[in-house]
Amino acid sequence: MTGHGPAGAGRVRRAVRAALDRLPGDVAAAPPLVACSGGADSTALVLAVREAVEGPVHAAVVDHGLQDGSAERSAGLATLLRGLGVTATVHPVVVGAAGGPEAAARAARYAALRAARPTPSSPVLLGHTLDDQAETVLLGLGRGSGARSLSGMREWTEPWLRPLLGVRRADTVAACAVAGVAAWADPQNADPRFVRSRLRHEVLPLLEDVLGGGVAAALARTADQLHDDDAALSVAAARLLSAARVATDGERNAPAGGPGPGDSGDNGSPPGTAVTDPTGAAAGVGEALGTALDTGVLAAAEPAVRRRVLREWLAGAGARALTDAQLRAADDLVGAWRGQGGPAVGGGLVLTRARGRLVLRRRSRPRDRA
């Protein structure tokens, strides 16, 4: 159970010290940068870092320019932080439209924070709390995401450090109150136009009421439990991807080591089925992109590992916003191959199977007819 006053402030300080102690040596030795919006979470984080770190502490105030008076408020926050002994700078950004307002603002903010690091090894500390983690997991559940999304935010993913993922939002409010620092209440955090705002103010309170409390902590525990599973799958997938890659065009054009059913020729079909693509490339698709994958190597792997490999490989080649249906159709070219054509995977790309290999091709534009 969270508490207020000195107890909450103490939990914030201990969490920050512990997270800093777990950093790799070169990162731990570099001056940290704290992202500060002026809200309770990031302000409490700045206060705790200033107390825990003997050397200089830097803070970045990102001005998204989305609210009236944001420039003045950002400048005032930087002045406040300097008064607390922190080197603070304001970083105005231009927020685009890609992915919606929340995603676009996040992309602009993270780019500015990366650029603001005092040294290339400096960690960027973010004020996400246990409550934010619960919202992330709940959002992933609602979207039908996989284990990677449900495992939530990591404490350390270079250069991002999130020391407060085990701390409740009430504790950061308490830490600011104990320090006598007034935290800013961003009106957008209560704006029902934003999904996270509705999760925070409508969905989670309802779940807490219906299930008798403890929902946020339970969702955060779910993320923690999935971290190790996700890490193990990632290691297995990296090994499988390395083993399955066919690295060069020359290798890709050479005879495959072990053709499966329907692989006697380019995209040939098993006996008794129609030949779908005797030319080696499905109609309407063009040049092969990047590396190919050996289906024989992939077929020997567990489906969960195989699908993770396919997701990483396709995304790395330019496929965007892969759906579960697309990913399973891609996997069927390995695990349920019957001579079928491959799926379009976004970004103008089509996945094909030829001579025991998966090859990603760019969709050709139709020729003008005379």
C-alpha positions as CSV (number, residue, x, y, z in Angstrom):
1,M,0.0,0.0,0.0
2,T,1.3,3.4,-0.9
3,G,1.8,6.1,1.7
4,H,2.2,9.8,1.7
5,G,4.8,12.2,3.1
6,P,8.2,11.1,4.0
7,A,7.5,7.4,3.4
8,G,6.5,8.0,-0.2
9,A,9.5,10.2,-0.7
10,G,11.8,7.6,0.7
11,R,10.4,5.0,-1.7
12,V,11.2,7.3,-4.6
13,R,14.8,7.9,-3.4
14,R,15.5,4.2,-2.8
15,A,14.1,3.2,-6.2
16,V,16.3,5.8,-8.0
17,R,19.5,4.8,-6.1
18,A,18.9,1.1,-6.8
19,A,18.3,1.7,-10.5
20,L,21.4,3.8,-10.9
21,D,23.4,1.1,-9.1
22,R,22.3,-1.4,-11.7
23,L,23.5,0.5,-14.7
24,P,26.5,-0.7,-16.7
25,G,29.8,0.8,-15.5
26,D,30.4,3.2,-18.4
27,V,26.8,4.5,-18.2
28,A,26.9,4.8,-14.5
29,A,30.0,7.0,-14.7
30,A,28.4,9.4,-17.2
31,P,26.4,12.4,-16.1
32,P,22.7,11.6,-16.2
33,L,20.0,13.5,-18.1
34,V,16.6,13.6,-16.5
35,A,13.5,14.4,-18.7
36,C,11.4,16.8,-16.7
37,S,7.9,18.1,-17.7
38,G,7.3,19.7,-14.3
39,G,4.7,17.0,-13.3
40,A,5.0,15.2,-10.0
41,D,6.6,12.1,-11.5
42,S,9.5,13.7,-13.4
43,T,10.0,16.4,-10.7
44,A,10.3,13.8,-8.0
45,L,12.7,12.0,-10.2
46,V,14.9,15.1,-10.6
47,L,14.9,15.6,-6.8
48,A,15.9,12.0,-6.1
49,V,18.7,12.0,-8.8
50,R,20.1,15.2,-7.5
51,E,20.4,13.7,-4.1
52,A,21.8,10.3,-5.3
53,V,24.4,11.6,-7.8
54,E,27.6,13.3,-6.6
55,G,28.5,14.8,-9.9
56,P,26.5,17.2,-12.2
57,V,22.8,16.4,-13.0
58,H,21.3,17.6,-16.2
59,A,17.6,18.1,-17.0
60,A,15.9,18.5,-20.3
61,V,12.6,20.3,-20.6
62,V,11.0,19.5,-23.9
63,D,8.5,22.1,-25.2
64,H,6.1,20.5,-27.6
65,G,4.5,23.8,-28.4
66,L,1.0,22.3,-28.3
67,Q,-0.4,24.5,-25.5
68,D,-0.7,28.2,-25.1
69,G,2.0,29.6,-23.0
70,S,4.2,26.4,-23.3
71,A,7.3,28.4,-24.0
72,E,6.9,30.6,-20.9
73,R,6.1,27.6,-18.7
74,S,9.1,25.6,-20.0
75,A,11.4,28.6,-19.4
76,G,10.0,28.9,-15.8
77,L,10.5,25.2,-15.1
78,A,14.1,25.4,-16.3
79,T,14.7,28.3,-14.0
80,L,13.2,26.4,-11.1
81,L,15.4,23.4,-11.8
82,R,18.5,25.5,-11.9
83,G,17.6,26.8,-8.5
84,L,17.6,23.2,-7.3
85,G,21.2,22.8,-8.5
86,V,20.4,21.1,-11.8
87,T,21.7,22.1,-15.2
88,A,18.5,22.6,-17.1
89,T,17.8,23.5,-20.7
90,V,14.7,23.9,-22.8
91,H,14.4,22.0,-26.1
92,P,11.6,23.2,-28.4
93,V,10.3,20.5,-30.9
94,V,8.0,20.4,-33.8
95,V,5.3,17.7,-33.5
96,G,4.3,16.0,-36.7
97,A,1.1,14.1,-37.4
98,A,2.4,10.5,-38.1
99,G,0.7,7.9,-35.9
100,G,-1.6,10.3,-34.1
101,P,-0.9,13.2,-31.7
102,E,0.3,11.1,-28.8
103,A,2.7,9.0,-30.9
104,A,4.0,12.0,-32.8
105,A,4.7,14.0,-29.6
106,R,6.5,11.0,-28.1
107,A,8.7,10.6,-31.2
108,A,9.6,14.3,-31.2
109,R,10.3,14.2,-27.5
110,Y,12.5,11.1,-27.5
111,A,14.5,12.5,-30.5
112,A,15.2,15.7,-28.6
113,L,16.2,13.8,-25.4
114,R,18.6,11.6,-27.3
115,A,20.3,14.7,-28.8
116,A,20.4,16.5,-25.4
117,R,22.5,13.9,-23.6
118,P,25.7,15.6,-22.2
119,T,27.8,12.6,-23.3
120,P,27.2,9.6,-25.7
121,S,27.1,7.3,-22.6
122,S,24.7,9.4,-20.5
123,P,21.5,7.7,-19.5
124,V,18.2,9.5,-20.0
125,L,16.0,9.0,-17.0
126,L,12.2,9.0,-17.5
127,G,9.6,9.3,-14.8
128,H,7.3,6.4,-15.7
129,T,5.7,4.9,-12.6
130,L,4.0,1.6,-11.7
131,D,0.7,3.3,-12.7
132,D,2.1,4.1,-16.2
133,Q,3.2,0.5,-16.5
134,A,-0.2,-0.8,-15.6
135,E,-1.8,1.5,-18.3
136,T,0.7,0.2,-20.8
137,V,-0.1,-3.5,-20.1
138,L,-3.8,-2.7,-20.2
139,L,-3.5,-0.9,-23.5
140,G,-1.6,-3.9,-24.9
141,L,-4.3,-6.3,-23.7
142,G,-7.0,-4.2,-25.3
143,R,-5.2,-4.2,-28.6
144,G,-4.5,-8.0,-28.6
145,S,-0.8,-7.5,-28.4
146,G,1.8,-10.3,-27.9
147,A,4.1,-11.0,-25.0
148,R,6.6,-8.3,-25.9
149,S,4.0,-5.6,-25.6
150,L,2.4,-7.1,-22.5
151,S,5.8,-7.2,-20.8
152,G,5.5,-3.4,-20.7
153,M,8.3,-0.9,-20.3
154,R,11.8,-2.1,-19.3
155,E,13.7,-0.4,-16.5
156,W,16.8,-0.1,-18.8
157,T,16.8,0.0,-22.5
158,E,19.8,2.1,-23.7
159,P,19.7,5.0,-23.3
160,W,16.4,5.0,-21.4
161,L,16.3,4.4,-17.6
162,R,13.0,4.2,-15.8
163,P,13.8,4.0,-12.1
164,L,10.2,4.5,-10.8
165,L,8.4,1.5,-12.4
166,G,7.9,0.0,-9.0
167,V,6.7,3.2,-7.4
168,R,3.2,4.5,-7.3
169,R,2.1,7.9,-8.5
170,A,1.0,8.9,-5.0
171,D,4.6,8.5,-3.9
172,T,5.9,11.0,-6.4
173,V,3.3,13.5,-5.4
174,A,4.4,12.9,-1.8
175,A,8.0,13.4,-2.7
176,C,7.3,16.8,-4.3
177,A,5.2,17.9,-1.2
178,V,8.0,16.9,1.2
179,A,10.5,18.9,-0.8
180,G,8.1,21.9,-1.0
181,V,8.2,21.9,-4.8
182,A,4.9,22.6,-6.6
183,A,4.3,20.1,-9.4
184,W,2.5,21.1,-12.6
185,A,-0.8,19.3,-13.5
186,D,-0.8,19.0,-17.3
187,P,-4.4,19.5,-18.5
188,Q,-3.8,17.0,-21.3
189,N,-3.4,14.2,-18.7
190,A,-7.1,14.7,-18.0
191,D,-8.2,15.2,-21.6
192,P,-10.7,12.4,-22.6
193,R,-9.5,12.8,-26.3
194,F,-6.4,10.8,-25.3
195,V,-6.6,7.1,-24.8
196,R,-4.2,7.0,-21.8
197,S,-6.2,9.7,-20.1
198,R,-9.4,7.6,-20.3
199,L,-7.6,4.5,-19.1
200,R,-6.2,6.4,-16.1
201,H,-9.4,8.2,-15.1
202,E,-12.1,5.8,-16.2
203,V,-11.0,2.2,-16.9
204,L,-8.5,1.5,-14.2
205,P,-10.7,3.0,-11.4
206,L,-13.6,0.9,-12.6
207,L,-11.4,-2.2,-12.6
208,E,-10.1,-1.4,-9.1
209,D,-13.7,-1.1,-7.9
210,V,-15.0,-4.2,-9.6
211,L,-12.1,-6.5,-8.7
212,G,-11.6,-5.2,-5.2
213,G,-8.4,-3.2,-5.6
214,G,-4.8,-4.1,-6.5
215,V,-5.4,-4.1,-10.2
216,A,-2.6,-1.7,-11.1
217,A,0.0,-3.6,-9.1
218,A,-1.3,-6.9,-10.6
219,L,-0.9,-5.6,-14.1
220,A,2.6,-4.4,-13.3
221,R,3.5,-7.8,-11.9
222,T,2.2,-9.3,-15.2
223,A,4.7,-7.2,-17.0
224,D,7.5,-8.3,-14.7
225,Q,6.7,-12.0,-15.1
226,L,6.7,-11.6,-18.9
227,H,10.1,-9.9,-19.0
228,D,12.1,-13.1,-18.6
229,D,9.9,-15.0,-21.0
230,D,10.3,-12.3,-23.6
231,A,14.0,-12.2,-23.1
232,A,14.3,-15.9,-23.5
233,L,12.2,-15.8,-26.7
234,S,14.3,-13.0,-28.0
235,V,17.6,-14.9,-27.5
236,A,16.2,-18.0,-29.2
237,A,14.8,-15.9,-32.1
238,A,18.2,-14.1,-32.6
239,R,19.9,-17.5,-32.9
240,L,17.4,-18.9,-35.2
241,L,17.4,-15.8,-37.5
242,S,21.2,-16.0,-37.7
243,A,21.0,-19.7,-38.6
244,A,18.3,-19.2,-41.2
245,R,19.7,-16.2,-43.1
246,V,20.8,-16.7,-46.6
247,A,23.2,-13.8,-46.8
248,T,24.0,-13.1,-50.4
249,D,22.3,-13.0,-53.8
250,G,24.6,-15.7,-55.0
251,E,23.6,-18.0,-52.1
252,R,19.9,-17.2,-52.7
253,N,20.1,-18.1,-56.3
254,A,22.0,-21.4,-55.6
255,P,20.1,-24.7,-55.1
256,A,18.5,-24.9,-51.7
257,G,19.8,-27.6,-49.3
258,G,16.5,-29.2,-48.5
259,P,13.4,-28.3,-50.5
260,G,10.1,-29.0,-48.9
261,P,6.8,-30.0,-50.5
262,G,6.2,-27.8,-53.5
263,D,9.8,-26.6,-53.7
264,S,10.9,-28.6,-56.7
265,G,10.8,-25.4,-58.7
266,D,10.3,-21.8,-57.9
267,N,7.1,-21.6,-55.9
268,G,6.0,-24.9,-57.4
269,S,3.0,-26.7,-55.9
270,P,2.7,-30.1,-54.4
271,P,1.4,-32.9,-56.6
272,G,-2.3,-32.5,-57.4
273,T,-2.4,-28.7,-56.9
274,A,-2.2,-25.9,-59.4
275,V,1.2,-24.4,-60.1
276,T,1.0,-20.9,-58.7
277,D,4.2,-19.3,-59.9
278,P,6.5,-21.2,-62.2
279,T,8.7,-18.1,-62.8
280,G,10.0,-17.8,-59.2
281,A,8.2,-14.5,-58.4
282,A,4.5,-14.1,-57.9
283,A,2.7,-12.1,-60.4
284,G,2.9,-8.4,-59.7
285,V,6.0,-8.5,-57.6
286,G,9.5,-7.4,-58.5
287,E,13.0,-7.3,-57.1
288,A,14.1,-9.3,-54.0
289,L,15.0,-7.3,-51.0
290,G,17.7,-8.0,-48.4
291,T,18.4,-11.5,-47.2
292,A,16.3,-14.6,-47.7
293,L,15.5,-17.2,-45.0
294,D,15.9,-20.9,-45.2
295,T,12.5,-22.6,-44.6
296,G,14.1,-25.9,-43.6
297,V,15.9,-24.2,-40.7
298,L,12.8,-22.3,-39.7
299,A,10.5,-25.4,-39.9
300,A,12.5,-27.1,-37.2
301,A,11.8,-24.4,-34.7
302,E,8.9,-23.9,-32.3
303,P,6.2,-21.7,-33.9
304,A,6.4,-19.0,-31.2
305,V,10.1,-18.5,-31.9
306,R,9.6,-18.8,-35.7
307,R,7.0,-16.1,-35.7
308,R,9.2,-13.8,-33.7
309,V,12.0,-14.3,-36.3
310,L,9.6,-13.5,-39.1
311,R,8.3,-10.4,-37.4
312,E,11.9,-9.1,-36.8
313,W,13.0,-10.0,-40.3
314,L,10.0,-8.4,-42.0
315,A,10.1,-5.2,-39.9
316,G,13.8,-4.9,-40.6
317,A,13.2,-5.0,-44.3
318,G,10.6,-2.3,-44.2
319,A,7.2,-4.0,-43.4
320,R,5.1,-1.8,-41.2
321,A,2.3,-2.3,-38.7
322,L,2.2,-6.1,-39.2
323,T,-1.0,-7.6,-38.1
324,D,-1.4,-11.0,-36.5
325,A,-3.2,-12.3,-39.6
326,Q,-0.2,-11.2,-41.8
327,L,2.3,-12.8,-39.5
328,R,0.4,-16.1,-39.3
329,A,0.1,-16.1,-43.1
330,A,3.8,-15.6,-43.3
331,D,4.4,-18.5,-40.9
332,D,2.1,-20.7,-42.9
333,L,4.6,-20.5,-45.8
334,V,6.9,-22.5,-43.4
335,G,4.7,-24.5,-41.1
336,A,1.6,-25.1,-43.3
337,W,3.1,-24.9,-46.8
338,R,0.8,-26.2,-49.5
339,G,1.9,-24.1,-52.5
340,Q,-0.1,-21.0,-51.5
341,G,1.0,-17.5,-52.3
342,G,2.5,-15.3,-49.7
343,P,0.9,-12.3,-48.0
344,A,1.3,-8.6,-48.7
345,V,3.0,-7.2,-45.5
346,G,2.7,-3.5,-45.9
347,G,5.1,-0.9,-47.3
348,G,4.5,-2.2,-50.8
349,L,6.1,-5.5,-49.9
350,V,5.1,-9.1,-50.7
351,L,6.5,-12.3,-49.1
352,T,7.1,-15.2,-51.4
353,R,8.5,-18.7,-51.1
354,A,10.9,-20.1,-53.7
355,R,13.2,-23.1,-53.7
356,G,12.9,-23.6,-49.9
357,R,13.5,-20.0,-49.1
358,L,11.4,-17.0,-48.0
359,V,12.1,-14.0,-50.1
360,L,10.7,-10.5,-49.6
361,R,9.9,-8.7,-52.8
362,R,8.7,-5.2,-53.7
363,R,5.3,-5.1,-55.3
364,S,5.6,-4.0,-59.0
365,R,3.5,-1.3,-60.4
366,P,1.3,-2.5,-63.2
367,R,2.4,-1.5,-66.7
368,D,0.3,1.0,-68.7
369,R,-1.6,-0.8,-71.4
370,A,-1.6,0.7,-74.9
